[in-house]
């Protein structure tokens, strides 16, 4: 049993694991509740929902790069705690405004944008903190276990969200997420292993530190291929995400409870991917595992626009399950590789640079999805987003990652090392 527990035997990793579990389940509530509040409570248009989706991810484009440099100057655990508390306050304003009959779309835009800023700092800190907490030799296990948390929350979270929305309404469901962030902050506070405050160099300069992170990522051809793949997938995925709730709620006229159940079923793919990632990488190798998983994810996503209010709804769910498996295998593999090859003092800037590149396409995708949905139609936009996702595999198959079974170092531009 102790062998199976692995990192969970460690008090500090358990605390991080607990914080992540609570936060992820709460986040799943908001991911479903916030657009449903816009659609069902405020009668938002497709364009307005697209703008909301863009606001939720715009922070990675707006503050992603300086966030990395700032995180490398701060204690990462403390940064995560502050981000959690601020997200709780921001989300609590939504049910408060609804109770006062003052809730409008501009407030949802602001809440989505500022929560996104907090998420930037939390995510960059979290990905940079894990190597310190568990050691680089345990990164794949640590990332896989935390990915399992996210996957499990995708199963249970939407079901909880659908039930809460049906019982209480969307605004009060968001209040549950606000509370979850406070509990997450408390769990992070219990971590005993505290970093020393990074020593700031006398000649430290924010702009120069940002450029160091950019240079590290862009000069590495393997990291460039990963960045291009993920950013392309996120762009087209954001087009899909911007329209999917509208398609299920309006075009198919499904209830919030059924929508929550559908997302819970599709979350099985992410859960399966978390269990499959280690054997998948052993079978195919790190490089091939990335492009094979992304190809499978894109093919599965093509079944989603076929959804109708009958058995085809569950055929689409099966396609989303395949998509979830592929994305999780890809994410765990590439994130572990990135963390493993990056020097400790560059982790924040590397993660922020990657997030700036790969998440920076998401607000653009959300806006494009909203505009296409408004002018071309919601079903047509879904087809564009799902078909376009297949393009994300091209940067991987056109790079050395296509054949590299094991990536063992941080190669410079034009060089790679591999152990067969």
Legacy VTK file of the C-alpha trace (Angstrom):
# vtk DataFile Version 3.0
C-alpha trace
ASCII
DATASET POLYDATA
POINTS 420 float
0.000 0.000 0.000
2.850 2.408 0.823
4.364 1.779 -2.592
1.053 2.575 -4.218
0.707 5.772 -2.203
4.064 7.031 -3.473
4.265 10.791 -3.050
1.017 10.817 -1.074
3.009 9.515 1.906
4.627 12.955 2.051
2.744 15.492 4.216
3.593 18.481 2.043
2.608 16.830 -1.226
-0.638 15.662 0.407
-1.364 19.267 1.354
-0.750 20.426 -2.206
-2.805 17.475 -3.464
-5.676 18.392 -1.115
-5.580 22.073 -2.078
-5.588 21.192 -5.743
-8.461 18.722 -5.316
-10.708 21.223 -3.559
-9.846 24.033 -5.945
-10.297 21.918 -9.078
-13.762 20.671 -8.074
-14.823 24.227 -7.276
-13.392 25.473 -10.561
-15.463 22.914 -12.474
-18.559 24.422 -10.856
-17.654 27.886 -12.114
-16.622 26.694 -15.596
-20.177 25.473 -16.032
-21.975 28.039 -13.880
-20.454 31.290 -15.179
-21.458 30.850 -18.855
-24.826 29.397 -17.792
-25.441 32.486 -15.665
-24.706 34.551 -18.757
-26.928 32.411 -21.021
-29.861 31.582 -18.714
-29.914 34.465 -16.209
-28.718 37.379 -18.365
-29.850 35.995 -21.774
-26.393 36.614 -23.279
-25.824 36.376 -27.037
-23.264 34.079 -28.659
-20.939 37.064 -29.098
-21.249 38.042 -25.426
-20.467 34.471 -24.341
-17.435 34.532 -26.637
-16.255 37.789 -25.045
-16.714 36.210 -21.593
-14.633 33.203 -22.661
-11.951 35.588 -23.931
-11.930 37.538 -20.655
-11.376 34.359 -18.638
-8.139 33.595 -20.496
-6.956 37.055 -21.603
-4.728 37.433 -18.553
-2.220 34.909 -19.912
-1.768 37.141 -22.934
-1.758 40.403 -20.961
0.359 39.612 -17.886
1.796 36.153 -18.612
5.387 37.232 -19.290
5.911 39.666 -16.387
4.162 37.194 -14.054
6.926 34.665 -14.653
9.683 37.107 -13.801
7.804 38.267 -10.697
7.147 34.695 -9.526
10.888 33.974 -9.725
11.368 36.839 -7.249
8.742 35.596 -4.747
8.033 32.592 -2.557
5.762 30.486 -4.748
3.657 28.996 -1.954
2.735 32.444 -0.644
1.870 33.604 -4.147
-0.550 30.683 -4.556
-2.255 31.448 -1.226
-2.786 35.113 -2.143
-4.151 34.111 -5.572
-6.644 31.715 -3.976
-7.938 34.327 -1.516
-8.345 36.953 -4.233
-10.250 34.525 -6.485
-12.592 33.741 -3.596
-13.382 37.437 -3.096
-13.919 38.059 -6.818
-16.261 35.110 -7.302
-18.229 35.972 -4.158
-19.149 39.292 -5.791
-21.271 37.478 -8.408
-23.931 35.992 -6.076
-23.841 39.216 -4.043
-24.622 41.340 -7.126
-27.304 38.860 -8.220
-28.936 39.033 -4.758
-28.976 42.844 -5.041
-30.429 42.585 -8.585
-27.368 44.369 -9.958
-25.709 41.562 -11.931
-24.823 42.464 -15.529
-22.491 41.138 -18.205
-19.758 43.784 -17.603
-19.326 42.460 -14.068
-18.926 38.900 -15.374
-16.304 40.198 -17.802
-14.362 41.893 -14.982
-14.623 38.881 -12.663
-13.496 36.566 -15.447
-10.543 38.809 -16.341
-9.300 39.396 -12.771
-9.757 35.742 -11.805
-7.668 34.988 -14.873
-4.884 37.253 -13.582
-4.916 35.378 -10.273
-4.879 32.082 -12.146
-1.816 33.184 -14.112
0.153 33.743 -10.914
-1.214 30.595 -9.271
-0.472 28.311 -12.228
3.002 29.680 -12.900
3.815 29.385 -9.180
2.364 25.898 -8.913
4.270 24.501 -11.892
7.459 26.112 -10.603
6.858 24.972 -6.995
6.341 21.257 -7.720
10.016 20.509 -8.588
11.051 22.157 -5.286
8.460 20.174 -3.334
9.033 16.675 -4.766
12.387 16.822 -6.575
12.873 16.539 -10.309
13.191 12.764 -10.126
9.517 12.531 -9.043
8.045 15.019 -11.510
6.199 12.525 -13.721
4.555 10.907 -10.686
3.722 14.277 -9.154
2.246 15.666 -12.366
0.338 12.435 -13.026
-1.227 12.461 -9.540
-2.212 16.110 -9.820
-3.556 15.463 -13.314
-5.602 12.647 -11.756
-7.095 15.257 -9.414
-8.070 17.454 -12.342
-9.467 14.480 -14.222
-11.532 13.254 -11.279
-12.877 16.763 -10.711
-14.000 16.843 -14.337
-16.149 13.802 -13.587
-17.623 14.836 -10.250
-17.471 18.621 -10.632
-19.961 19.074 -13.485
-22.460 16.701 -11.832
-22.213 18.704 -8.619
-22.458 21.916 -10.656
-25.526 20.749 -12.580
-27.262 19.736 -9.359
-26.356 22.985 -7.602
-27.453 25.106 -10.556
-30.761 23.248 -10.755
-31.309 23.503 -6.992
-29.907 26.957 -6.225
-29.334 28.674 -9.570
-26.056 29.617 -11.217
-25.098 32.607 -9.022
-25.326 30.658 -5.765
-23.424 27.746 -7.322
-20.558 30.174 -7.940
-20.595 30.978 -4.211
-19.587 27.355 -3.588
-16.514 27.858 -5.758
-15.588 31.004 -3.844
-15.623 28.995 -0.615
-13.527 26.235 -2.188
-10.687 28.656 -2.934
-10.523 29.637 0.749
-10.244 25.981 1.771
-7.555 25.501 -0.877
-5.594 28.435 0.557
-5.808 26.878 4.028
-4.429 23.559 2.743
-1.509 25.354 1.059
-0.795 27.220 4.296
-0.274 23.828 6.026
2.709 22.934 3.818
5.779 22.748 6.041
8.546 22.911 3.441
9.115 26.613 2.945
11.290 28.092 0.227
13.898 30.661 0.989
13.062 34.010 -0.503
14.899 34.225 -3.847
17.944 36.495 -3.701
17.379 39.464 -5.958
20.446 40.464 -7.883
21.617 44.044 -7.529
21.333 44.591 -11.267
17.963 42.829 -11.579
15.821 44.207 -14.381
12.297 42.977 -15.131
12.590 43.433 -18.886
15.898 41.580 -19.072
14.546 38.713 -16.943
11.522 38.401 -19.239
13.813 38.232 -22.264
15.872 35.475 -20.611
12.738 33.346 -20.298
11.736 34.029 -23.901
15.231 33.214 -25.167
15.348 29.938 -23.225
12.075 28.716 -24.752
12.434 30.039 -28.294
16.036 28.859 -28.733
15.065 25.269 -27.931
13.542 23.566 -30.982
11.752 20.933 -28.894
10.130 23.545 -26.663
9.193 25.534 -29.781
7.401 22.509 -31.249
5.540 21.913 -27.977
4.550 25.588 -27.781
3.249 25.609 -31.370
1.266 22.393 -30.848
-0.336 23.517 -27.586
-1.128 27.050 -28.765
-2.815 25.738 -31.926
-4.832 23.219 -29.936
-5.860 25.874 -27.403
-6.923 28.310 -30.135
-9.316 25.879 -31.791
-10.305 24.376 -28.430
-11.372 27.841 -27.254
-13.586 28.191 -30.316
-15.245 24.916 -29.304
-15.532 25.865 -25.625
-17.074 29.253 -26.408
-19.942 27.620 -28.307
-20.391 24.245 -26.612
-22.493 25.466 -23.672
-24.716 27.475 -26.022
-25.094 24.480 -28.345
-26.098 22.148 -25.504
-28.365 24.630 -23.707
-30.059 26.354 -26.664
-29.683 24.275 -29.820
-30.335 20.965 -28.041
-32.477 22.478 -25.226
-30.818 20.356 -22.527
-31.345 21.105 -18.836
-28.426 22.199 -16.599
-28.578 18.800 -14.861
-28.203 16.906 -18.165
-25.419 19.249 -19.279
-23.629 18.611 -15.988
-24.053 14.848 -16.410
-22.701 15.054 -19.984
-19.567 16.864 -18.853
-19.127 14.374 -16.014
-19.233 11.466 -18.471
-16.752 13.185 -20.769
-14.458 13.688 -17.782
-13.880 9.932 -17.752
-11.429 10.473 -20.594
-9.211 12.732 -18.517
-9.329 10.239 -15.640
-8.359 7.375 -17.949
-5.569 9.469 -19.442
-4.067 10.084 -15.992
-3.856 6.311 -15.438
-2.620 5.567 -18.960
0.137 8.166 -19.251
2.928 6.119 -17.634
2.381 2.898 -19.651
1.721 4.952 -22.792
5.083 6.713 -22.463
6.816 3.382 -21.772
5.289 1.808 -24.890
5.891 4.636 -27.356
8.516 6.887 -25.766
8.156 10.536 -24.732
8.283 12.146 -28.171
5.943 9.727 -30.009
3.570 9.736 -27.008
3.031 13.462 -27.538
2.036 13.390 -31.213
0.095 10.108 -31.068
-1.976 11.345 -28.117
-2.728 14.667 -29.822
-3.756 12.936 -33.031
-6.152 10.719 -31.087
-7.535 13.736 -29.252
-8.249 15.583 -32.505
-9.987 12.579 -34.089
-12.169 12.104 -31.008
-13.209 15.755 -31.012
-14.694 15.359 -34.509
-17.588 13.393 -32.956
-18.689 16.308 -30.743
-20.582 18.376 -33.385
-22.671 15.271 -34.182
-24.482 15.637 -30.826
-28.280 15.713 -30.867
-30.858 15.311 -28.093
-30.869 11.509 -28.504
-28.302 8.665 -28.548
-25.948 10.864 -30.571
-25.439 13.009 -27.470
-23.580 10.071 -25.928
-21.715 9.321 -29.144
-20.383 12.882 -28.887
-19.555 12.214 -25.231
-17.509 9.184 -26.304
-15.595 11.402 -28.723
-14.908 13.852 -25.907
-13.668 10.958 -23.761
-11.105 10.118 -26.456
-10.178 13.789 -26.602
-9.655 13.871 -22.824
-7.402 10.804 -22.867
-5.186 12.289 -25.554
-4.913 15.728 -23.973
-3.997 14.387 -20.530
-1.319 12.025 -21.891
0.141 14.894 -23.920
0.021 17.419 -21.070
1.629 15.224 -18.421
4.380 14.185 -20.839
5.267 17.647 -22.105
4.938 19.468 -18.762
7.171 16.924 -17.000
9.750 17.277 -19.777
9.681 21.074 -19.568
10.101 21.077 -15.784
12.874 18.506 -15.914
15.121 20.366 -18.363
14.758 23.864 -16.884
17.170 25.327 -14.286
15.442 26.181 -10.986
16.025 29.924 -11.302
14.328 29.939 -14.728
11.296 27.777 -13.884
8.904 30.669 -13.326
9.943 32.451 -16.490
9.916 29.269 -18.580
6.420 28.353 -17.375
5.182 31.920 -17.840
6.656 32.148 -21.334
5.044 28.861 -22.312
1.739 29.948 -20.774
1.955 33.290 -22.580
2.425 31.495 -25.895
0.040 28.573 -25.448
-2.700 30.279 -23.438
-2.374 33.598 -25.246
-4.251 32.083 -28.183
-7.245 31.218 -25.998
-8.845 34.688 -25.674
-8.360 35.114 -29.420
-10.045 31.768 -29.994
-12.902 32.725 -27.684
-13.495 35.986 -29.559
-13.271 34.227 -32.941
-15.681 31.560 -31.696
-18.156 34.164 -30.480
-17.976 36.110 -33.730
-18.330 32.991 -35.899
-21.203 31.746 -33.751
-22.965 35.085 -34.114
-22.573 35.349 -37.884
-22.163 31.781 -39.169
-24.123 29.829 -36.565
-23.265 27.799 -33.480
-23.186 24.300 -35.082
-21.023 25.509 -37.967
-18.594 27.116 -35.530
-18.316 23.876 -33.570
-17.323 22.036 -36.758
-14.646 24.649 -37.536
-13.159 24.409 -34.043
-13.185 20.603 -33.891
-11.745 20.124 -37.381
-9.094 22.794 -36.812
-7.857 21.032 -33.675
-6.286 18.350 -35.862
-3.759 20.938 -37.076
-2.129 20.992 -33.638
-0.328 17.696 -34.275
1.653 19.085 -37.234
4.403 20.923 -35.265
5.155 17.679 -33.403
5.352 15.361 -36.407
7.483 17.898 -38.281
9.995 18.121 -35.407
12.563 15.692 -33.961
9.980 14.803 -31.293
8.385 12.479 -33.827
11.032 9.795 -33.179
12.736 10.674 -29.886
11.819 8.020 -27.329
13.495 9.583 -24.312
14.390 13.239 -23.865
17.261 13.424 -21.429
18.589 16.986 -21.551
17.826 20.557 -22.439
19.075 20.772 -26.017
20.041 24.065 -27.536
18.806 25.117 -30.936
19.573 22.328 -33.351
20.749 19.659 -30.887
18.899 16.915 -28.999
19.970 14.046 -26.806
18.135 10.740 -26.664
18.721 7.439 -24.930
17.184 4.565 -26.886
LINES 1 421
420 0 1 2 3 4 5 6 7 8 9 10 11 12 13 14 15 16 17 18 19 20 21 22 23 24 25 26 27 28 29 30 31 32 33 34 35 36 37 38 39 40 41 42 43 44 45 46 47 48 49 50 51 52 53 54 55 56 57 58 59 60 61 62 63 64 65 66 67 68 69 70 71 72 73 74 75 76 77 78 79 80 81 82 83 84 85 86 87 88 89 90 91 92 93 94 95 96 97 98 99 100 101 102 103 104 105 106 107 108 109 110 111 112 113 114 115 116 117 118 119 120 121 122 123 124 125 126 127 128 129 130 131 132 133 134 135 136 137 138 139 140 141 142 143 144 145 146 147 148 149 150 151 152 153 154 155 156 157 158 159 160 161 162 163 164 165 166 167 168 169 170 171 172 173 174 175 176 177 178 179 180 181 182 183 184 185 186 187 188 189 190 191 192 193 194 195 196 197 198 199 200 201 202 203 204 205 206 207 208 209 210 211 212 213 214 215 216 217 218 219 220 221 222 223 224 225 226 227 228 229 230 231 232 233 234 235 236 237 238 239 240 241 242 243 244 245 246 247 248 249 250 251 252 253 254 255 256 257 258 259 260 261 262 263 264 265 266 267 268 269 270 271 272 273 274 275 276 277 278 279 280 281 282 283 284 285 286 287 288 289 290 291 292 293 294 295 296 297 298 299 300 301 302 303 304 305 306 307 308 309 310 311 312 313 314 315 316 317 318 319 320 321 322 323 324 325 326 327 328 329 330 331 332 333 334 335 336 337 338 339 340 341 342 343 344 345 346 347 348 349 350 351 352 353 354 355 356 357 358 359 360 361 362 363 364 365 366 367 368 369 370 371 372 373 374 375 376 377 378 379 380 381 382 383 384 385 386 387 388 389 390 391 392 393 394 395 396 397 398 399 400 401 402 403 404 405 406 407 408 409 410 411 412 413 414 415 416 417 418 419
